[in-house]
Amino acid sequence: MNLVLEIPDELEAELSESFEDLHREMLESIAARAYAKGIFSLEKVRLFLKEESLWHARNVLEDHEVWPGTTAESVEQDLATLDRALK
């Protein structure tokens, strides 16, 4: 899916000055919001952001003040990831 975000020119300059990578900031914000609402698991955040590890995804969530917790789904996904890694 491709999304297009139209930002008024007078606001674009301020945002570009405030955020090193506005595109990445938007993706992280969506991922953090989806995690907070229970839509994404930590693994789905990792996939959405194309992060190499769950630790990187967790750091993104922490940067956005969304504190990852442990759910049954996240434990199952962690076990599946560990199982794949051990094969």
Secondary structure, 3 states (H helix, E strand, C coil): CCCCCCCCHHHHHHHHHHCCCHHHHHHHHHHHHHHHCCCCCHHHHHHHHCCCCHHHHHHHHHHCCCCCCCCHHHHHHHHHHHHHHHC
